[in-house]
Amino acid sequence: MAAAMSTRVSLTELTEAGVRLKPAEAAAIVAEICSQRHDGRLRGVPSANVIRLTQDGDVVAEGPVNTDGPAVAHAAQLLDDLLPGFDAPPEFRAPGGLRLAIARALGTLDVPAFATLDEFVAAIARFAAPDVRAAARDLFAAWAAATPETPVPASVPATVEPLPDPTLTISDVRRARRATGLTLEEVSHRSRIPAPLLRELEWGYLRNWPGGLYGRSQLVRYARAAGLDEQLVVEIAWPLLDAMIAERGAST
């Protein structure tokens, strides 16, 4: 059977294929994410797990994103996550000025943090690749070359991910978690919620899920561990849990 065609690649898949982001590429990707957040195309700053690069050079987020907390700090943390370690080869090492901008945004310096995403983007812009689409295309091409068993079509129009639909179901939550590349076992380890219980949640079987405020807090723990939008996960799962709790009461 022929391998499935792919027109987009996750940052996780890049890493697995041995393709490393240079600081200029990482800064350009984060600047683009911030631009999408500023324009309303994204409701928040996503984690690295849900970011995809397309063959045509688009930067998209697949799956819900966390909208809680300060956007500037989330953007700085995303950039820090994308940068290589301090022991990286010289061509992959982040400039000191870029590290300082991240530290300021995270509030670890004794100077005022950036007040807006625009200020943060302006601070990292001089370190970013000038053309984010070209950088994304180059990274995609490097991934395709490193994974020749995955054929890539000559040209397929890229689509921008729409804002979350209010009609999303628990199946969309399951698909969004899978899109992050995280396994249920990894989410279980992060959230400290048993994997079988998480599996039941993602399939809408909530008979064993706790109710009340504790049950809601566990939904939030799951969303955070999976890098998903906490509010969206609760909005989707809570009616199912509420109905299950009512059924429990009726059966006693």
N, C-alpha and C positions, 0 to 999 in steps of 0.2 A: 504494500500500500504506500502511495506517495505521501511524503510529509506534508502537513497542512501549511498553506501559505500564511505568511504573517507580514503585516505592514506596520506593526508597532512593536516596541521592545521595552520592557521594564528596566529600571535602573538595577534591579536585582539580577536580571538576566545578563545585563552588561557585565556586572561583576563576576558572575559565574562563568562567562565566556572569556574572562581575563582582560576585558576592556576597562581601563581606568579613566576616570574623569580628571582632566587637568583643572587647576584652580580657575582658569579663565572660563572653561566650559561650565563648571559648577556655578560660578557667579552669574553667568549668563542665564542659566536655567532658573536659578532662584529669582533673578530680576524679572524674568518672564512670568513666573508664577505670581510674583507681587503685582505685576501689571494686570494680570487676569483677576486677581483679588480686588484691585483698585477699580477695575472696570465693571465689576459685578459678575464676571463670567465664572468665578469661583466664590463660594460662600465663606471660605476660610483658606488658610494655608495648609496644604496637605502634607502628610509625612512622605518620606522618600519611597515608602513601599507602594504607594498608589500612583506614582508619576510614571508616565510612558512617553517615549519619543517615537514619532512616526517616521516612515520612510521619506515623507515630504517635508520633514523639518518642524512639525508641530510639537508642542509640549502640552500634554493633556494629563488630567487626573482622572483615573478610572475608579469609581466608587465614592461613597460619601467621605467628607473631610471633616475634621474637628474644627468647629467654629468658636469654641470657648477659649478664653485667655487672650492676651495681647498678641496681635498679629505680628508686630515687629519682633518679638521674642521668638515666635514660632518660625518666622522666616530666617532669623539668625541661627536657630537650632537646625533647621533644614540645611542651611549652607554648611554649617559645621559638620553635619552628618555626611555630606557629600564630599567634603575635602579629605584627602588622604592623610595618613598619620604623619607625625613629625619625622619619622624614620624613612619617609618615602624618598625615592631618587630625586635629584635636584630639579628635574623638569616637572615633577609633580608636587613639589613643595609649595605651600601657600605663602605668598608674600606676608611680611610682618604687618603691613598696613591693613591687609584684609583680615588677618587674625584680630587686630585691634578693633576693627569695625564690628566684628562679631562679638567680641568681649563687651564693647560699649552697648550694643543692642541687647545683650543678655544681662546687662546691669552688673557686670563683674569688675568694672573699672570705676574709679572714684571721679567720674564725670557724668553729667546728665545723659541719660539714654536718649536714643532717637525718638522724637515725638510722633513721627508718622512713618508709614512704609516708604513714602516718597523720599524722606530724608535718608533712610537706610539704603534704598536703591541708589541714591546719588552717591553715597559713600563707597559702595562696592562697584559702581559702574566703571571706574577707571581700571579695575582689575578684570572686568568681564570681556569675553570675546565680543567683538563689535557686531556680529551677525549671529543671533541665537539660532535661527533656522539653519544656517550653514553648519553651525556646530552640531546641531541635532542630527542633521543628515549625515555628517561625517561619523558621528558615533554609531548611528544605525548601520552605516556601511561597514564600519569596523566590526560590529557584532555579526552582521551577515557573513562577512569574510571569515570570521572565527567559527561560525556554525554553518558550514556549507551544506549540511544535510537539510537545512531549512530553506527551501527555495523562496525567492522574493519576486512578486510580480513586477513587471516593468513599470507600471504606474497605476495606482489605485487612489482615487481622491480621498484625502483625509477628512475626517469629520471632527468637529469640536464637540466635546462632551457637553450635553445639556445640563442645566441646573437640575437638582433632584426633583423628581415628579412626586406630587402628593399622593399618587395612587400606588406607590411602591409597596411591595409585600415582603414577607419574611424571606421569600426566595431570593429577592434582590439583595437582602442583607447577606445571605449565604454566598451569592455570587460576588458581592463586593469584597467579602473577606478573602475569598479565593483569589480575587484579582490582586490582592496585596502580596501574594506569594507566601503568606504565613499559613502554616498548617494548624489544624485544631490543637495539636499537641503543644505547639509554640504559644498559641493564644492561651491555652490552659496554664502553661508554665508562668506566663506573664500575669495572668489574672488570678491565678490560684483557684480557679474554678475547674472541677473535674471535666475532662474532655467528653465523656459520655453525656454529661448534662449540657455541654455546649452544642454537641451534635443534635440533641433533642431540640434545643432552642432554635437552631438554624433550620430545622425541618418543621417548626411550628408545633411541636409536641411539648407542651409546657406542664404536663401533669405533675412532674417532680420539681418544677421550678418554684422557689419560695415566693410568697406573696408579700404584700405590704411594702413599706419603705425599704426593707432589706432586699426584697426581690427587685425593686427598681434600682437600688444601688448596685446590685450584681449585674444588671443590664448595662449600667454605666461602666463598670469594671471591664466587662466583655468588650464594649465599644472602644474604650481607651486602649486595651491590650491589642485589639485588632487594627487600630489606627483609623477607626470609622467615626462618623459624626454621632456623638453621644445622643443629642436631642432626636435625631432622625431614627436611631435604633430604638429608643424608648417609645417614640410615637408609633412606630410600626409594631413593636412587640407587646406594648402594654395592653392594647385592646384584646389581643389573644390571651394574655395572662389573666386579664380581668374576667374574660368569659370562662376561662378554665377554673378560676377561683369560684365563680358563681356556680359552675357545674359541680365542684367539690362540695359546696354548701348544700346543693339540692340533693346530693346523693347520701348525705349523712342523716 
